[in-house]
Structures are given as structure tokens and as C-alpha cells.
Amino acid sequence: MLVCTVVIDVAPASGEHARLLAVRDEDPDRPWDDLGEWWPDERPGVIGIRDRRAGGAWLAADPAAGRLAVLLNRADVLDLPADQTLSRGSLALESVAGRSPDAPGHGDLVKRMHGFNLLEVRPDGARVLSWDGVELRETRVPEGVHMIAHDDLDDPRTARIETWLPRFAAAAPEDDGWASRWVDVLGESAALSPEDDRAIVRDNHVHGYPTMSLLFCTAEVAPGAVTVQSRVLPSPGRWD
């Protein structure tokens, strides 16, 4: 189960840029591949962090199209039999191909998935599609710095958002140093125990999930251009 965190800074005008920092939490024993072009035949040019088991992606980007998507876990009310449950890993890949979960014909597929927040960054702006097992909702991401995890955008119920959103917002001036400043804030947050509910670099076993922070990505999205960098943590759930 994913319990990830994303920080995003949206430029004042659509068609300009968005910048983000995404932290991936996953079961360390689930096989995966770091950032690369893992789908050259069916999705040429698409890059992402691949889940080997299901073949999908946690984060995916199509630089030529100026699209990026990140998948986060969200609680739901579903009791789905394992043999009828669809992997959510296709969502990010379909999104960067221009096929979002709210597109016609996708509703029945979503109903067979557990809850998610799908952050989509596109040339016309950024949004979050949230599925809780009952309703698929869209939340537009407005100008400025925002955070999302397993609840809603900028949700004060999420302790790490309430604690760290002001720090990320203060560290986001419009210059090329934003990524290193945000990584510094991420490092500051790692002074907390990874089991602390306010932590961003996490060990979620205490919350009943076998997931730990494995890596983080920084990315910048503009029309016709996406740059992504990935850094794997030396030890799961530890900044070191």
C-alpha cells in the first residue's frame, strides 16, 4: 500500500510551469525499477518509476507532451475480492497518454480499484483526481505551493502537511535553486522519527502498513518539456 507525499508549486499562469517534489513509500520487498524508459514499445518516450510486479508506474512523464502524473494511496470503503481488483499502476501511464480516469469509458475500471489520489500535471494546469470507492472527484491545484498525501489537497488532517507546507512554501522563490532548497527541507523533516505522523521520510509499519520511504523525485513540467531526477534513499525509511 502506498502512503506517499507530493509537494507542488504551480506557476501563476497555465502554460508556464509546475515544480514538484515527490516521495515514494512502498513495501521494500516489492520489486521495482528506478527512473527510466521502461515501456519503449507501447509507450515510446515515456519515463517513470516502474513497479515490476504489475508493470505500471508510481510516477510517469511524457516530456514531449508536457505531462506528468504521480499516484498516491487513499483510504476507501471497498471490500474487493483479490481476483477482481485492478492494479492502480496503470493510472499514471494512462494519464500521461492523455487518458485520465474520468475520461469516458474509464468509470467501470476505476470501480475495481482501491482508493487513490492521482496528481496530474499538464500544459493546461494541474489537478488531483480522488477516488474513495464512492465518488471520483476533481480538485484543481491553484497557483502557489501545495501538498498532498493520503487525504485531500492541503488537508490539515494530514500531520505532515500541517507541519511542513509553510516551510516548503517559504523555500520556493522563482529561481533555479528551488530543488536543492526543497531537498534541504525534506532533510530537515527527516530529523523526526520515521514513525512520527509528521514525518515525510516514513516507516509506516506503526500505522499498519508494510511501506517505507524508498526514494524521492524532483521534477519541472512545462509545455513540451519535463525534467525529472530521482534519488534512491540509502536505507528504506532513513535519510542517512
PyMOL commands that set and color helices and strands:
alter all, ss='L'
color gray80, all
select helices_A, chain A and resi 63-65+82-84+90-96+107-110+159-170+178-189+204-207
alter helices_A, ss='H'
color red, helices_A
select strands_A, chain A and resi 5-10+18-26+32-36+47-51+57-62+67-73+116-122+125-131+136-141+144-148+212-222+225-232
alter strands_A, ss='S'
color yellow, strands_A
deselect
rebuild
show_as cartoon
